[in-house]
Amino acid sequence: MTDAEYFRSIGRLEAQVAALTAAITELKTKFDGIDARLDQLDRLANRWKGGFAVILALGALAGFVLDNLFRWWSAKR
């Protein structure tokens, strides 16, 4: 191989490295976007978990009160 062929090969390798660097940068950007979306979904899931606990507690309280009212009502008759 001549010096010119070596330099051309080196130039092609540099172009491939530049393309790989650009692709990695694009992947990092996309990964950061996905990571941000996952954080939002995690916060939303935690909010729903808390809401479910509140609804469950309110339902248990309502069931307890209604059960005692029915027992009181049936004992009164």
Buried (B, 14 or more C-beta within 10 A) or exposed (E): EEEEEEEEEEEEEEEEEEEEEEEEEEEEEEEEEEEEEEEEEEEEEEEEEEEEEEEEEEEEEEEEEEEEEEEEEEEEE
